[in-house]
């Protein structure tokens, strides 16, 4: 144990623990229990996750982290693929300590994060340590979940059969649509939410304009649909894409739509993003 971690345990282990919020039963079942540097050694430095507190133990020295809670959205909508949950506890004095539970090919493991002063108090050894979960059933489930998530992600990125897309997130994986769309975007293809079409969107629909059947797509920027959104018309037979994008208070077309088509695109845009106004 480092000198700073001796100070940390000696100064804080006997303080009053803040009343815990407590983990839900399902969270406790999946992520609770004993994590250790070496699960085969009973006296290995360890972290014990209980319903209302998290204990950091090294020998006879124990640090209690109270007010325990779990955050599954700690990294927002784009968490690292290995992330499982963030366990948040508080030291006496209201300093927050984060224990991040991740998973890899061996199962779950826990690492510390949080306020730099807390990490300094933990000492380099404890702050940078990777504590493995000692529950083999939970580890096996974590590995299975990771594999399933990878398979789902691969399926979500796989090409779709031309003409079979039901949603913009599938349309962008149509091998005939995508190159036509990126050509139509031109310089706008450098804008990720436009190029990837991965934001909120209604299902695709069909609309006949000027004797041509078009696929109509409406999509927007994640978390900012009101100010960053787009609509497009896709003529699959001719491989043509015409669109209208609104961002930063300005509206511009892409794909060089002819004059009459701009009128239709504006009507579609108002219907999709301005409730017809």
Secondary structure, DSSP 8 states (H G I E B T S, - for coil): --HHHHHHHHHHTTS---------HHHHHHH-EEEES-TT-TTS-EEEE-SS-EEEEETTEEEEEEEEEEETTTTTTS--TTEEEEEEEE-TTS-EEEEEEEEETTEEEEEEEE-HHHHHHH-HHHHT--EEE--HHHHHHHHHHHHHHHHHHHHHHS-B-TT---BHHHHTTBTTHHHHHHHHHGGGGGSHHHHH--S---B-EEEEETTEEEEEEEEE-TT-TTTEEEEEEEETTTTEEEEEEEETTEEEEES---HHHHHHHHHHHHHHHSTT-
